[in-house]
Amino acid sequence: MGKREPGTYGNKDFDSFFTELQANFPQAELAYYQSNIEGELIGKIQKADDDFDGIILNAAAYTHTSVGIGDAIKAIQTPVIEVHISNTFSREDFRHKSFISPAAKGVIIGFGLQSYELAVHSFLKE
């Protein structure tokens, strides 16, 4: 974020946004993990039951290609909310399929960075 397709994803880097997110939700302990390696993401998801009460997952292009990430989510008890900054349904056809959605508690698409805030609100209202 902050460099790739700023018209779609904005100019703010995720570290800056995450600092703001933490300030907006002081009652929640938030952490984030980012990797471009599918296996590392799967490993983190597989450990979630021991480490987290919920996952907000933006798997980017892996959303549309990774059976492994979808299977990892099915194998854990920790609820997952799938988020996307852009409206994936207004983009290329291949982005209309998600291997995550069927296993997710919910999906938030197209509200920019606010998608993450909406997901945190959802977890806090439980």
C-alpha positions in Angstrom: 0.0 0.0 0.0 1.1 3.5 -0.6 2.9 2.8 -3.8 0.8 0.3 -5.9 -2.1 1.7 -7.9 -2.7 4.8 -5.6 -5.9 5.5 -7.5 -7.3 2.2 -6.2 -5.4 1.8 -2.9 -4.5 5.3 -1.9 -1.2 6.9 -0.9 -1.0 5.8 2.8 1.3 3.0 3.7 -0.1 0.2 5.9 2.2 1.0 8.9 0.8 4.5 9.1 -2.8 3.3 8.7 -2.2 0.6 11.4 -1.0 3.1 13.9 -4.2 5.1 13.3 -6.3 1.9 13.6 -4.7 1.1 17.0 -5.4 4.6 18.2 -9.1 4.4 17.1 -9.6 1.1 18.9 -7.6 1.3 22.2 -9.8 -1.3 23.8 -8.6 -4.0 21.3 -5.1 -5.5 21.1 -4.3 -5.4 17.4 -1.5 -7.0 15.6 -0.7 -7.5 11.9 1.3 -9.8 9.8 2.1 -9.4 6.1 3.9 -11.7 3.7 4.1 -12.2 0.0 4.7 -15.9 0.6 1.6 -18.1 0.5 3.0 -20.8 2.8 4.0 -18.2 5.5 0.4 -16.9 5.4 -1.0 -20.4 5.8 1.4 -21.1 8.7 0.2 -18.0 10.5 -3.4 -18.9 9.9 -2.8 -22.4 11.3 -1.5 -21.0 14.5 -4.4 -18.6 15.0 -6.4 -20.6 17.4 -3.5 -20.3 19.9 -2.8 -16.7 19.3 -5.9 -14.7 18.2 -9.6 -14.1 18.9 -10.2 -13.1 15.2 -8.5 -12.5 11.9 -9.1 -9.7 9.5 -7.7 -11.1 6.2 -6.9 -9.3 3.1 -5.2 -12.0 1.0 -5.0 -9.8 -2.1 -4.5 -11.9 -5.2 -4.3 -15.1 -3.1 -8.0 -14.6 -2.5 -8.6 -15.7 -6.0 -6.0 -18.4 -6.4 -5.2 -20.0 -3.1 -7.0 -23.2 -2.3 -4.5 -23.6 0.5 -5.4 -20.4 2.3 -9.1 -21.3 2.0 -8.4 -24.8 3.5 -6.3 -23.3 6.3 -9.3 -21.1 7.3 -11.6 -24.1 7.3 -9.3 -25.9 9.6 -9.3 -23.3 12.4 -11.9 -22.2 14.9 -10.8 -18.5 14.9 -13.3 -16.4 13.0 -12.0 -14.7 9.8 -13.4 -11.6 8.2 -12.3 -11.3 4.6 -11.6 -7.6 3.6 -10.7 -5.9 0.3 -10.0 -2.2 -0.1 -11.3 -2.1 -3.6 -14.7 -3.4 -4.9 -13.4 -6.7 -6.4 -16.7 -7.1 -8.3 -16.0 -3.9 -10.3 -12.6 -5.2 -11.4 -11.5 -8.1 -13.6 -13.6 -11.2 -13.8 -11.0 -13.4 -12.1 -11.3 -11.2 -9.0 -15.0 -12.3 -8.6 -14.1 -15.7 -7.2 -12.8 -16.1 -3.7 -11.5 -19.3 -2.0 -11.8 -17.5 1.3 -15.4 -16.3 1.3 -17.0 -19.7 1.8 -15.0 -20.2 5.1 -15.2 -16.7 6.3 -17.5 -15.3 9.0 -18.1 -12.3 6.6 -16.8 -10.3 3.8 -16.3 -6.5 3.6 -15.5 -5.2 0.1 -14.9 -1.8 -1.4 -14.8 0.6 1.5 -11.2 1.5 1.1 -9.2 1.3 4.3 -12.5 1.7 6.2 -13.0 -2.0 5.4 -10.5 -2.8 8.2 -12.3 -0.5 10.6 -15.7 -2.1 9.8 -14.2 -5.5 10.5 -12.8 -4.5 13.9 -16.2 -3.0 14.8 -17.8 -6.4 13.9 -15.4 -8.3 16.2 -15.9 -5.8 19.1 -19.7 -6.0 18.9 -19.7 -9.8 19.5 
